[in-house]
Amino acid sequence: MENITVKDIVAATGGRLLCGNAAQKIEHLSIDSRTMKGNDLFVPLIGEKVDAHRFIPQVFEKGAAATLTSRGGETDGGHPWIL
């Protein structure tokens, strides 16, 4: 992914930026918190056994740039969260 920002993701998804910097660059897309490359957009999937929303704090520690979320109430205030 080249020259993609949080603002671009918000526009493409029809989402809403809950917090964070809209100009933050996104370089990778990840659905697995164990395989982060840095500057990732984390997409937390909800499965039968695991809801990956619980890994959001960990992905930011591993270098994620932003996250999507289907839950409007939870953010950390500093990183971009896209509802």
Backbone bond lengths (Angstrom), bond angles and torsions (degrees), N, CA, C in turn:
res aa  C-N    CA-C-N  psi(-1)  N-CA   C-N-CA  omega(-1)  CA-C   N-CA-C  phi
1 M - - - 1.447 - - 1.527 107.55 -
2 E 1.300 116.24 130.87 1.455 119.55 -179.99 1.520 110.78 -123.89
3 N 1.315 114.67 135.53 1.465 122.04 175.57 1.526 113.61 55.22
4 I 1.320 116.42 36.40 1.459 121.94 175.85 1.526 107.37 -99.34
5 T 1.317 116.66 134.56 1.464 120.97 178.66 1.523 109.83 -118.97
6 V 1.311 114.81 168.90 1.463 120.64 175.18 1.524 109.80 -56.99
7 K 1.324 117.01 -40.21 1.462 120.87 178.59 1.528 111.32 -58.00
8 D 1.337 117.27 -40.10 1.466 121.80 177.53 1.527 111.26 -63.74
9 I 1.324 116.68 -41.05 1.472 121.09 179.55 1.524 109.79 -65.93
10 V 1.321 117.27 -42.50 1.467 121.24 178.07 1.528 109.78 -58.86
11 A 1.324 116.73 -45.83 1.463 120.67 -179.59 1.529 111.68 -65.54
12 A 1.337 116.97 -42.04 1.457 121.12 -177.83 1.528 112.81 -67.45
13 T 1.328 116.30 -32.84 1.463 120.17 -177.26 1.520 112.88 -93.07
14 G 1.331 116.82 -12.25 1.462 119.24 -173.27 1.510 111.07 69.45
15 G 1.326 115.14 23.75 1.456 121.26 -176.88 1.516 112.43 -86.17
16 R 1.330 113.32 -167.80 1.460 120.94 179.47 1.519 107.90 -137.15
17 L 1.324 116.65 132.24 1.458 120.93 178.20 1.523 108.42 -79.09
18 L 1.330 115.80 116.80 1.465 120.77 -178.08 1.527 111.77 -80.75
19 C 1.322 116.73 -34.43 1.463 121.90 178.64 1.514 108.41 -167.34
20 G 1.316 116.15 168.37 1.455 121.06 176.78 1.516 113.25 95.89
21 N 1.307 114.33 -179.25 1.454 123.84 -173.34 1.533 110.73 -91.05
22 A 1.326 117.56 117.55 1.464 122.59 179.93 1.524 112.12 -66.95
23 A 1.321 117.80 -20.83 1.465 121.54 -179.25 1.528 113.06 -86.47
24 Q 1.328 117.81 -2.34 1.469 122.20 -179.59 1.532 109.64 -57.49
25 K 1.330 116.64 129.21 1.465 121.70 178.92 1.526 110.41 -78.46
26 I 1.318 114.99 143.10 1.464 123.48 175.93 1.524 107.15 -114.53
27 E 1.332 116.88 128.17 1.463 120.35 -179.58 1.521 113.31 -111.41
28 H 1.320 117.07 -25.80 1.467 120.52 -177.68 1.523 109.71 -139.83
29 L 1.305 115.41 163.48 1.452 123.24 175.43 1.515 107.29 -119.12
30 S 1.333 117.51 134.88 1.461 119.88 -178.13 1.525 111.05 -139.19
31 I 1.324 115.12 137.40 1.466 121.18 171.96 1.527 110.21 -112.94
32 D 1.320 116.33 1.38 1.468 121.09 -177.53 1.530 109.17 -126.71
33 S 1.313 116.32 115.32 1.469 121.13 -177.42 1.523 112.48 -64.04
34 R 1.311 117.56 -16.48 1.464 120.87 -178.37 1.520 113.23 -85.42
35 T 1.322 117.71 -11.28 1.464 120.16 -174.53 1.528 112.57 -122.18
36 M 1.306 116.84 34.96 1.462 121.38 -179.24 1.526 110.01 -66.57
37 K 1.339 116.71 140.60 1.459 122.17 179.22 1.526 112.28 -106.35
38 G 1.317 117.36 -15.10 1.462 121.79 -175.88 1.516 110.18 107.64
39 N 1.315 115.88 137.05 1.466 122.90 -175.59 1.528 112.09 56.52
40 D 1.325 115.15 37.33 1.464 120.95 179.95 1.521 111.51 -84.79
41 L 1.328 115.02 153.92 1.455 121.93 161.95 1.520 104.67 -96.72
42 F 1.319 117.17 117.49 1.458 121.38 -179.73 1.516 109.18 -89.98
43 V 1.331 114.94 129.51 1.463 121.92 178.48 1.525 107.29 -113.30
44 P 1.332 117.38 100.71 1.468 120.30 -176.87 1.533 111.29 -78.81
45 L 1.318 115.66 112.96 1.458 120.71 179.34 1.523 109.91 -87.37
46 I 1.316 115.71 147.86 1.457 121.44 177.17 1.521 107.45 -108.73
47 G 1.329 115.28 114.42 1.458 120.63 -179.55 1.514 111.28 -107.79
48 E 1.315 115.35 -175.10 1.463 120.71 179.73 1.524 111.99 -65.10
49 K 1.325 117.02 -35.19 1.455 120.90 -175.46 1.526 113.95 -109.02
50 V 1.328 117.63 -27.71 1.465 120.49 -174.05 1.528 110.39 -132.87
51 D 1.304 115.27 135.25 1.459 122.65 172.00 1.525 106.25 -106.23
52 A 1.322 116.48 110.19 1.460 121.12 -173.97 1.526 113.40 -68.76
53 H 1.325 118.74 -6.47 1.467 119.80 173.96 1.531 110.68 -57.75
54 R 1.305 117.15 -28.17 1.469 120.04 -178.54 1.522 112.71 -68.84
55 F 1.339 117.17 -15.03 1.461 120.93 -179.99 1.530 113.26 -93.43
56 I 1.315 118.02 -1.68 1.465 120.31 -175.97 1.536 112.58 -56.88
57 P 1.323 120.69 -46.23 1.471 117.98 177.72 1.531 112.85 -57.50
58 Q 1.318 117.40 -37.71 1.463 121.33 -179.73 1.526 112.44 -68.64
59 V 1.338 117.41 -37.92 1.462 118.21 -178.01 1.523 111.47 -67.57
60 F 1.321 117.55 -32.98 1.456 118.97 175.89 1.525 110.85 -67.31
61 E 1.307 118.00 -34.53 1.465 121.26 175.25 1.526 111.09 -65.72
62 K 1.342 116.73 -29.48 1.462 122.00 -178.67 1.523 112.91 -89.96
63 G 1.333 117.80 4.55 1.451 119.76 173.69 1.514 116.30 106.08
64 A 1.320 118.02 10.57 1.461 118.93 175.89 1.521 109.75 -62.44
65 A 1.320 116.13 143.92 1.458 121.00 179.77 1.519 111.52 -90.63
66 A 1.345 116.83 -30.46 1.468 121.71 -175.63 1.518 108.97 -161.42
67 T 1.325 115.49 167.50 1.453 120.22 176.18 1.523 110.37 -140.14
68 L 1.305 114.05 149.39 1.454 119.91 166.19 1.519 106.43 -87.90
69 T 1.316 117.31 156.77 1.455 121.40 175.40 1.515 109.30 -152.22
70 S 1.304 115.88 147.02 1.464 120.33 174.32 1.518 110.35 -102.28
71 R 1.331 115.30 7.98 1.461 121.69 -178.34 1.519 109.50 -119.93
72 G 1.303 116.45 115.29 1.457 121.16 -174.54 1.505 116.20 -74.70
73 G 1.313 119.85 -19.37 1.446 120.67 -171.65 1.504 116.66 -86.88
74 E 1.325 117.92 -18.87 1.460 118.91 -173.26 1.517 111.97 -106.93
75 T 1.316 116.04 124.16 1.472 122.23 172.51 1.519 107.53 -148.63
76 D 1.310 115.92 166.90 1.464 118.83 174.35 1.514 111.06 -104.24
77 G 1.326 116.94 -1.75 1.454 121.53 176.24 1.521 115.53 83.83
78 G 1.320 118.61 -26.85 1.452 119.76 -175.33 1.508 114.83 -100.57
79 H 1.299 116.59 -39.68 1.461 121.59 -177.78 1.536 109.72 -91.56
80 P 1.337 116.72 153.84 1.460 119.50 176.79 1.533 112.47 -68.96
81 W 1.319 114.62 126.41 1.471 123.25 174.77 1.516 106.53 -119.10
82 I 1.327 116.64 124.87 1.454 122.28 -178.35 1.525 108.81 -110.77
83 L 1.313 115.19 119.36 1.469 120.96 179.35 1.514 109.03 -87.37
